[in-house]
Amino acid sequence: MLLIYIQKPTPRISYTFRQIFTEILGMEFKFTSKIEDFIAHDGMKFSYGKESRGNELFVKSASLLWDQGIENQKIKVESWGDSPCFFKTSETSDLPFDIFAASFYLLSRYEEYLPHNNDRFNRYPAAESLAFKNDFLKKPVVDIWAFKFKRELQKRFSGEGKPVRKVINKNVLAVGEVYKYKKKGSIRTVGASLRDFFQFNITGLIERIRVLLFLKKDPYDVYEQLISFAKREKISWLFMFQLSNYSIYSKNISYNKTNYHALIKSMGDYGDLGLLAGLEAIQNFDTLKTEKKRWESIVNRPLKMILNNKYDLHLPEVYNNFDKLEIERDFSMGFVDAIGFRAGTCTPFLFYDIQLERILPLVMETPVFNSRLMKEHSYFKVKTNLEEVREEIEAIGGTITLIFQNSDFYYFGEKCNQILTKMNHSNE
């Protein structure tokens, strides 16, 4: 049992320490504010505050975990051995940085509450993040700091460490447009065909006609081959289906179509199912509630998983809405425009609402890759960056979560398959 002396735990301290010691390190711990109990404890212990209490490991705290609300933070990224770190402490501390304040800053997405420039899709871009600007986006620094701190404890108290965590793979298929041409309805089909004709897109027009005449398989209908590939390579899928109303943001077939329901249910035989939220659902609670009801009426079970694949997160409102609807797990905490760790971790974590200073019972998954990147970057760059991420996770264990679109298997099928194979079998 690890004993931690803190004069008065705050919600931020409880949240951060639980994530580091329980979720990442798998260690039991408890707080004490009684100095006599702390001094008498003969096991592992450390104090966190402004001054040391005796013969223990001492970490001098920055102010962040004692504060409330949001303020601009003066942050300078320096080095702690081979790791980047910030919130530097004084020489009286046994650690040169307050890794707990730094971890909270990243996990809570503190920087996304501060003034920043959104991208052309009104999203928080990777380029605005501290990790990107200081070249540690591809490092799960929160996990790295946790294991470095554990080694410091073990050196001080001659403790024995547990084996490194296993690598867990999670592959998510986001189905925003189930078919490219099929089942779109006569009005949409005629309109799209006329558009192709007048825009001289003869190749697209011919392909559409061939699909509608059953002479060719719909380009986005990749589900059977994905299942076959998964069986052959022994990998698993999570499937997220969109059930939004038709709009300029949603080009999917109608959520009412029985063959769409049949497809969703059939995919449930090969992996867990979740909801791919549309733009209107992200922006409006009633629409989100409606899409959730649609999903549950099709699947006949409570919705537990959700993905916001390409829109702004609107922190903390969107996660409070997920929480109100008792959704348990979110897969949106990754960047669409870069490979790496948006929250600085490869371990799922609970969301902390800074505005209300409360912990939500909503688990954040940590995607490191979105196949939309294949449209913007070369395969060599994507492959190289993913190899860096893989090496970092293999060194400490953790979760490798990859997001794919069914449409991207049409445009980049073999490359997507290579990424899946490499990332899912990297720990063998």
N, C-alpha and C positions, 0 to 999 in steps of 0.2 A: 504494500500500500504506500503510495506516494502522498506525503503530507505537504500542503502548501500554506504558508503563512501569508495572509492578507488581512489588513486591518478591517476592511469592509468590502466584500465582493460586490461588484456591480453586475447588471445584466450583460454588459459587454465582456466582462472578465469570465463570467460563468459560461457564456457562449463560446468564447475563443478557447478556453482551457478544455472544455468538453470536446471540442473538435480535435484539438491537438492530442490530448492524452487518451481519450476514449476511442475516438473514431480512427485516428491515424496510427497511434502507437499501441493501442490495445492495453493501456495501463489503467489500473484502478487508482483513484486519487480522492482526496477530500480536502476541504478548506478548514483552516482554524484561525481564529483571531485571538486565541488564548496563548500568550507567549510561554507560559509554563508548560502547557501541553506540547508546544512546538519544540522547546528545548529538551524535554524529556524523551521525545520520539527518537528511537535509535535506528530507524530505517531511512530510506531515501526521503529527502526533504529539501525544499528550497523556499526562499521568501521572495515576494514580489512587492516592491514598493519603493520608498525613497531612501531607506537605509537598512543595512544588514542587522540581523537580530542575534547573531551568534555564529556557531560553527556549522554553517549550512552553505549551500550554493545560493548565491544572491544575484537576483536580476533586478537592476534598477529600472523602474518603469518610466516610460514617457507618459504624457498626460492623456493620451487618446482614450484609453480604456476607462478612465475616470470621468471623462467629459460626457456631455449630452449635446444632442443636436449636431449640426454640421458647420464646420469652419474650414477655411483654407489652411492647409497643412504645409509647413516648410519641410520639404523632403529632399534629401540629398542621398542618392544611391552610392554606396561605397562597397567594399569587399570584406567578407568574413571568410578568410581562407579562399577557397575556390567558388564561393557562393556570393551573389549580390545580396545586399541587405541595406536597410534604412531604419530610421529612428535610432541614431547612435546614442549610446549612454556614456557615462563617465568611467574613469579608471577604477572607481570603487566597485563597479559591477563585475561579476565573474563572466558575464557575456558582454561583448562590445556593442551589441545592438539589442533593442527591445523587440525580440522576434514576435512577441505576442501582440503588440500594437501593430507591427507590420502585417502580421497574419490577419488581424481584424480588418485592417485597411483594405486588403485584397479580397477577403471573403465577403465582406459586407458590400463590396463594390462602391466604397466610399467616394471614389473619384468620379463615379458616374452621376452623383448628386451635385457635384461642383460644376461651374460654368464650363462648357466645352462646345466644340463645333461638331455638329452631326454630319453624316454623309448625305449624299443626294437622295437616299431613301429614308432620311430622318432617323438613322440608327446611330448609336454610339460606335464609332469606328475603332479598330484596333490601334490605328496610328495615334489616337488620343490617349492611349493608356500608358501608365508609368512603365509597365513591363516592356511594351514595344519600344518606347523611347530610350530605354536603357538596356535593350537587347537581352532580356531574360524571359520573353514571352513563351519560349519553348521549354522552360524549366518549371517544374512544379515546386516552386520555392517554399511554399508553406510546408509541404511534406519534407523537403530537404532540411529546412530549419528544425523541424520536429525531431528528426533522427539525429541531427548533430547535437541538439540539446540533450537527447537521451544518452548519447555517448558521454557528454560532460557529466551527467548524473552518475553514470556507471563508473567513470574514472574516479569520481569523488567518493562513491559509496561501495565500490567493488561489486556492483550489481551485474547480473547476467541478462543478456538481451535475448529476446525471442527471435525466431527465424524471420528473415525478411518476408514481407507479405507476398502473396501470389499476385500475378497479373490477371485481371479480369477484363474480358472483352465484351463490349456491347455495340452491336451494329443496328442502326436505326434506318428504316426505309420510310421516307416522307413522301406520301402520295398526294400531291396537290392537284394533279390532273391525271386521272386514272387511265384515260385514253387520249391519244392525240386527235383522232378522227372519229372513232366509233361512238355511237350512243349519244351524239350531241344534239339530236333533234333536227328536223327538216329545215327549219328557218335558219338556224345557226350554220348548218352544213351548206345550204345554198348561198348564204351571205359570204361565208368564208371562201367558197369556190369562186364566186364572182370577184372577190377581192384578189385572189391569186391570179385570176385571168387578167384583170385590168392592171395589176402590178407586174405582169409578165413573169410570174412565178410558176412557170409551166411544170417544172420538176415537182413542186409541192402539189399542184393540181392533179397531176398524173398519179402521184403517190396516194392522194386522198381517194381518187376514183378506184384505184386498185384495191385499197383497203375496204372500201364500201361494197365492192363487188366480190369480196372474199378471195381475192387473188393474192393478197399479201396480208401478213399479220400486222396489226396496229403497232407502230414503233414503240409506244409506251407500254405495251402489254408484255412485260418482261417477267411476270410473276412465276410462271412455271420454270423458266430457266434459272431464276434466282433460287427457287426451292431446290432444284436439282443440284445447283452449284453448292448450296449450303450443305446438303446431304453428303456430297462428294468430299467437300473440304472440312466437314464436321464443324461448321460454325452455326451460330444462331442469329435470328433476326427479331427485332421489335418493329411492328408495323404501325405507322401513324397515318390515318386517313382523314381527309378534309371533307366536311359536310356543310360548307357555307352556301349561302344563296349565290346565284350567278351574278357576277359584277365584273367591272374592269379589272378587279384584283383576283377574281376567282373564275377560271375558265373550265372548271370541272363539269362533269355530267351532273344531272340532277341527283340530289341526295335521296330522292324518292324512288329511284329506279330499283326494281327488285333484283336485277342482275348485279347491280352495285352492292346491294346488301349481301347477296350470295358470295361475291368475291371477298368482302370483308370477313364474313364468317369463315370462309374456307381458309383464309390466311391465318385465322386464329388457331387452326390445327397445327401450324408450323411455328408459331411464335406468339408472344404477348401482343395485345392490341392497345392502341391509344389514339388520342385525337390530335390531328394537325389543325391548330386553330387558324381561322382566317383573320384578315385585317380588321374587319368589323367586330369580331369577337374579342380581339385584343383591345380595341378602343371602347367597347361598350359591354357592360356587365350583362345586360339582358340578352344580347346576342350570344355571348359566351354561354349563358345558361341554356339558351335554346339549342345551341350546337351540342352541348353536353347531353341534353335530353334526347336529341336525335340519335347520338351515338349509343346511348344506353338502351333505346328502344330497338336498335338493330342487334346489338351484341348481347342484350339481356343480362347485363351485370353492371355494377357501379364503375364509372370511369375513374381510373387511378393514375393514368399517365397522360401527359400532354406535351406538345412541342409547338413553340412559336418559331417557325423556321427562318423567316426572312424579314421580320418587322422589328421596330424598336420595342425594347422591353418595358418602357414607361415605369421605371422603378419609383416607388414600390407598389404602385396601384395594381399592375397586372398580377403580381404575386399575391396581393391581398385578395384579389378576385378569385384566383385559383384556390386560395385557402377557404374562402367563404363557401365554395362549392365542394369542399372536402376532397379536392384532388391531392394526391399524395406525392407525386413525383414529376418533376419538370426536367426536360432535356434541352432547354433553351440557353443555358449559361455557357455559350461558346461564341466565338466570333465567326461571322459568315465570310469575312474578307481576309482572314489570316489563320494560319495553323498555330495552335498553342493553347495556353491555359488562361482563359479570361479572368478567372478568380484566383490564379496562382496555385491551383491544387489539382491533383489527380484522384482525390478522394471525395465522394459525394458528401454534401454538407447541407445543413438546414439554413433557410434564408433568415437573415436578420433585418428587420425593418428599422432603419435608423431614425426615421421620423417619429415613430411611436416607441422606440427603444424596446422592442419585443422580438422574441424568437417565434417564427412561424413553423408549424409542424409540416413543412413542405420541403422535401428533399431536392436539392439541386444536383442534377447529374452534370458531368464536366466534359462536354464534347471538345475534342481537339481538332476535328476536321469536318468540313462541310463540302460535299462534292461540287457545290456551286463554284468553288475555287478553280475547278478544272477549266472553266470558261475564261478565266482571267490570267492564269499562270501556266507555264509549261509543265509537262508531266515530270521532267527532270527536277524542277524546283520543288514541286509538291512532294515527290518521292524523297528527295534529300531532306526536306524539313520534317517529314514524317519519320524518317530514320533517326533523326536527332531526338524527336519526342519519344520514340520507342526505346532508345537507349536510356533516356532519363527515367522512364517508368520502370524499365526492367531492373534498374539499379536499386530501387526502393520498394517496388511493388505498387499497386494501385490500379486504376481503371482506365482503359483505353476505349473511349466512346467515339464512334464514327457516324456521321450523318450522311446519308445518300438520298438522292431523288430518283424515283423510278425512271424519269426522263433522261437522266444523265447516263444510264446504262445503254440508252440508244445512241447517244452522241459519243460516249467514252467507255463503252462496255468493257473492252479488254483491259484498259487501264484501271477501271474501277475494280475489276476482278483481281488484278495484280495487287492493288492496295489492300483489298480484303484479305487475300491470302497471306501477304507479308505481315500485316499488322496482327492478324489473328493467330498466326503460328510463330510469332517472334520469340515467345517465351519457351519454346520447346527445345 
